[in-house]
Amino acid sequence: MTYSRSVLHAARDIRIEVAEMPGDIAPDHVRLRLAVASICGTDMHYFRHFANAGFFLDNPVTLGHEACAYIEDANGHSFEKGDLVAINPVIECGTCEKCLTGDINMCPAKRFPGSATTKPHIDGFFREYFDFPARCCHKVPDSVAPHHLTFAEPLACAMHSVNRAGVSAGQKVLVTGCGPMGLLATIGAAAKGAEVEVTDLKPEAIAAAQAVGAKGGFPVGTETPPDSGYDVVIEASGSPHGYNQALGAVRKQGVISVLSLIQASETPINLHLNALKEVTSVGSILFTSEFGEAVSLIAGGTVDFDAIIAGRYPVSHTQAACDFMANGEAVGKVLITPDG
């Protein structure tokens, strides 16, 4: 069986290729047909630089680790052809100390599609068909919309940051940055019953956050969140300026959860506030049990994910989709769908 796939050959160079599916499926895998995928900030780093966070790709690769798909061949596993599944892209070893405690995000042997951290690289999901471990596939009710289910992986990452901060009902939470991850952190914190406010450079991004649960927002350069006004700040901007804003906005003995990968900069960080306010700062990467939480939240149908979809492109137009993301105008997620 032949199929179309997008392949990143160099920075900003995605080509569409026709590939042949292998005749045999690995015993622990199922064969999947793409329903919907979405572009992550990590994908964009590879698109721009052929590298991310100091990890360089060794060879051309198909990007994409956020997706849902239909079962094409269950290969003896407990699915039926046509079942819609959410895909957990973390392929953990299952036997190390971290896996045994449930911290699959810390597994030193984990493998991840479309990433330079896994060698040899595993192709990601911006393609029409692919095989993936059956244990990573989570069946959902037929009523779940695929263009919502593709949010499961990034929502799980955002919810992990929310959980790392211990967000609970009634707390005041500020999310700095309303890119896709900031929007999903807003959803995650609001789902915990917190009162959420946001900051961003773009008024339209703040409006998107309000559409998915934020009570209000502060346009950067125009309005400023109150000093020491928040129990928790989720830093999702990736900017040192955002982290400084978090240090100012968090209350004494409050918590800052760093969801973003803050980029290197000459901007100094006001770390003296970390000491003077006894701030607890926690990092966050990927997720643990939050993948199931995210799937349940999406299946519940209470969140208007349509409000944070910025565009949809077929696999054959993956280059155009990434160009659209790279120009900085998209508010929310850009989706990749099968051709036809």
C-alpha positions in Angstrom: 0.0 0.0 0.0 1.4 3.4 -0.9 0.6 6.6 0.9 1.7 10.3 1.1 4.0 11.7 3.7 5.7 15.0 4.4 9.4 14.9 5.0 11.6 17.7 6.4 14.8 17.6 4.4 16.4 20.8 5.7 15.4 24.0 7.5 12.1 25.3 5.9 12.3 22.5 3.2 9.4 20.0 3.5 8.8 17.7 0.6 5.8 15.4 -0.1 6.9 11.8 -0.9 5.0 8.7 -1.9 6.0 5.8 0.4 5.2 2.1 0.7 3.8 0.7 3.9 5.7 -2.4 5.1 3.9 -5.7 4.5 4.2 -6.8 8.1 3.2 -5.0 11.2 5.3 -5.4 14.3 3.5 -7.7 16.8 3.1 -4.9 19.5 1.9 -2.3 16.9 -1.3 -1.4 15.1 -1.7 0.2 11.7 -3.3 3.6 11.8 -4.9 6.0 9.2 -4.4 9.7 10.1 -7.5 11.5 11.3 -6.1 14.8 12.4 -2.6 16.0 13.5 -1.6 19.4 14.8 1.6 21.4 14.7 3.6 21.9 17.9 6.2 24.6 18.8 8.8 21.8 18.8 7.9 21.0 15.2 8.4 24.7 14.4 11.9 24.7 15.9 12.8 21.7 13.7 11.2 23.5 10.7 13.1 26.7 11.3 16.5 25.3 12.3 16.6 21.5 11.6 17.2 21.3 15.3 15.6 21.9 18.7 17.1 22.7 22.1 20.6 21.8 20.9 19.5 18.5 19.3 20.1 18.3 15.6 18.4 16.0 13.2 20.7 13.4 11.6 18.6 12.8 8.5 15.3 13.9 6.9 12.3 13.0 9.1 8.5 13.3 9.1 7.5 15.7 11.9 4.4 15.6 14.1 3.7 14.1 17.5 0.2 15.4 18.2 -2.4 13.3 16.4 -5.4 11.1 16.5 -6.1 8.3 14.0 -8.4 5.5 12.9 -7.5 1.9 13.4 -6.7 0.4 9.9 -5.5 -3.0 11.1 -5.8 -4.0 14.8 -3.1 -6.7 14.3 -4.7 -8.9 17.0 -5.1 -6.1 19.6 -8.4 -5.1 21.2 -9.5 -2.6 18.6 -11.9 -2.8 15.6 -11.1 -1.4 12.2 -12.4 2.2 12.1 -12.0 2.9 15.9 -10.9 6.5 16.6 -7.9 6.6 19.0 -5.9 9.3 20.7 -2.2 8.6 20.4 0.2 9.0 23.3 3.5 9.6 21.5 5.7 8.7 24.4 7.1 5.2 23.9 8.5 4.5 27.4 10.6 1.5 28.2 8.1 0.4 31.0 10.8 -1.2 33.1 13.1 1.5 34.5 12.7 3.1 38.0 10.9 6.2 36.5 8.4 4.1 34.5 7.6 1.9 37.5 6.7 5.1 39.5 4.6 6.4 36.6 7.0 9.2 35.6 7.2 8.1 32.0 8.3 11.6 31.0 11.5 11.0 32.9 12.2 7.6 31.3 15.9 7.7 30.1 15.1 5.2 27.3 11.9 6.7 26.0 11.4 7.1 22.3 9.5 9.9 20.6 8.4 10.4 17.0 9.6 13.3 14.9 12.4 14.2 17.4 16.2 14.4 17.2 16.3 13.1 20.8 15.5 9.6 19.6 18.2 7.9 17.6 17.7 6.5 15.1 14.8 9.0 14.5 11.2 7.8 14.3 9.0 9.4 11.7 6.2 11.4 13.1 2.5 11.7 12.2 2.3 14.2 9.3 1.6 11.4 6.9 -1.5 9.4 5.8 -0.7 6.0 7.3 1.7 4.8 10.0 2.3 1.9 12.5 2.5 2.7 16.2 2.5 0.7 19.5 -0.9 -0.5 20.4 -0.4 0.4 24.1 -0.1 4.1 23.1 -3.5 4.1 21.4 -6.6 5.1 23.5 -10.0 4.4 22.0 -12.6 7.2 22.4 -16.4 7.3 21.9 -17.6 7.8 18.4 -19.1 11.1 19.5 -15.6 12.7 20.0 -14.6 15.1 17.1 -11.2 14.2 15.7 -10.2 17.9 15.3 -10.7 18.2 19.0 -9.0 14.9 19.9 -5.8 16.0 18.3 -5.4 18.4 21.2 -4.9 15.4 23.6 -1.1 15.4 23.7 -0.5 19.2 24.0 -3.4 19.5 26.5 -1.8 16.7 28.6 1.5 18.7 28.6 -0.3 21.8 29.7 -2.2 19.9 32.4 1.0 18.4 33.7 2.3 22.0 34.3 -0.9 22.9 36.0 -0.7 19.8 38.2 3.0 20.4 39.0 1.9 23.8 40.4 -0.8 22.2 42.5 -3.5 24.4 41.0 -6.8 23.9 42.8 -10.3 25.3 42.9 -10.6 28.9 44.0 -7.0 29.8 43.3 -6.0 32.8 41.2 -3.8 31.8 38.3 -2.0 33.9 35.7 -0.9 32.4 32.4 1.9 34.4 30.7 1.7 34.0 26.9 -1.3 32.9 24.9 0.3 30.8 22.3 -1.1 27.3 21.8 0.4 26.0 25.1 -0.7 29.0 27.1 -4.3 28.6 25.7 -4.2 24.9 26.7 -2.8 25.8 30.2 -5.8 28.2 30.5 -8.1 25.3 29.8 -6.3 23.0 32.2 -6.3 25.5 35.1 -10.0 26.5 34.5 -10.9 22.8 34.6 -9.5 22.7 38.1 -11.8 25.5 39.2 -9.2 28.2 39.3 -9.9 31.8 38.3 -7.6 32.4 35.3 -6.2 35.6 33.8 -3.7 35.9 31.0 -1.2 38.1 29.3 -0.1 38.3 25.7 1.2 40.8 23.1 -1.9 40.1 20.9 -5.4 41.2 21.9 -6.8 38.5 19.7 -4.8 35.9 21.6 -6.2 37.1 24.8 -9.7 36.9 23.3 -9.0 33.3 22.3 -8.0 32.6 26.0 -11.3 34.1 27.2 -13.2 31.9 24.8 -11.8 28.8 26.6 -12.1 29.9 30.2 -10.0 33.0 31.1 -11.8 35.6 33.1 -9.7 38.5 31.8 -6.4 39.5 30.2 -3.7 42.1 30.1 -2.2 43.2 26.7 1.6 43.5 27.2 2.7 47.1 27.0 -0.8 48.4 27.7 -1.9 46.8 31.0 0.0 45.0 33.7 -1.2 42.3 36.0 -1.3 43.2 39.7 1.9 42.7 41.7 1.8 39.7 44.0 -1.8 39.0 42.9 -1.7 35.3 42.0 -1.3 32.1 43.8 0.2 30.4 40.7 1.7 31.7 37.5 2.1 29.4 34.5 4.9 30.7 32.3 4.0 29.8 28.7 5.6 32.6 26.7 9.1 31.2 26.5 10.5 34.7 27.1 12.7 35.9 29.9 10.4 39.0 30.1 7.5 36.6 30.7 9.4 34.9 33.6 10.2 38.3 35.1 6.5 39.2 34.8 5.7 35.9 36.6 8.1 36.8 39.4 6.4 40.1 39.9 2.8 38.8 39.6 3.1 35.7 41.9 2.3 36.2 45.6 4.8 35.6 48.4 5.3 31.9 48.8 3.4 31.3 45.5 4.3 28.9 42.7 5.6 29.5 39.2 5.3 26.6 36.8 7.5 26.8 33.8 5.7 25.2 30.8 7.7 26.9 28.1 11.3 26.3 27.1 12.6 29.8 27.9 15.0 30.8 25.1 18.5 32.0 25.8 18.7 35.8 26.0 20.8 38.7 27.3 17.7 39.8 29.3 18.6 39.4 33.0 16.2 37.3 35.2 15.1 39.0 38.4 16.0 36.0 40.5 16.3 38.1 43.7 12.5 38.1 43.7 12.6 34.3 43.8 14.4 34.6 47.2 12.6 37.7 48.6 9.1 36.2 48.0 10.1 32.6 48.7 8.7 31.6 45.3 8.6 27.9 44.4 9.6 27.4 40.8 8.8 24.1 39.1 9.7 22.8 35.7 7.4 20.7 33.5 8.1 18.5 30.5 5.6 16.2 28.7 3.2 14.5 31.0 2.5 11.4 33.2 -1.1 10.4 34.0 -2.4 13.6 32.4 -2.8 12.1 29.0 -5.9 10.2 30.2 -7.1 13.4 32.0 -6.8 15.3 28.7 -8.7 12.6 26.7 -11.5 12.6 29.3 -11.7 16.4 29.3 -12.0 16.5 25.5 -14.5 13.6 25.4 -16.6 15.5 27.9 -17.3 18.2 25.2 -17.3 21.1 27.6 -14.4 23.0 25.9 -14.8 25.0 22.7 -11.6 23.8 21.0 -12.9 25.3 17.7 -12.1 28.7 19.2 -8.4 27.9 19.2 -8.0 26.3 15.8 -6.1 28.7 13.5 -6.1 26.8 10.3 -6.4 23.4 8.6 -4.1 22.0 5.9 -3.9 18.6 4.1 -0.7 16.6 4.4 0.3 17.7 0.9 0.3 21.3 2.1 2.4 20.7 5.3 5.0 23.2 4.0 2.3 25.9 3.7 1.0 25.0 7.2 4.4 25.5 8.7 5.1 28.7 6.8 1.8 30.0 8.2 2.8 29.1 11.7 6.3 30.6 11.2 5.0 34.0 10.1 3.6 34.5 13.7 0.1 35.4 12.7 -1.7 32.2 13.8 -3.7 32.3 17.0 -4.1 28.8 18.3 -3.3 25.4 16.7 -2.8 24.7 13.0 -4.1 21.3 12.0 -2.9 18.7 9.4 -5.5 16.4 7.8 -5.4 13.7 5.2 -5.6 14.6 1.6 -8.9 14.1 -0.3 
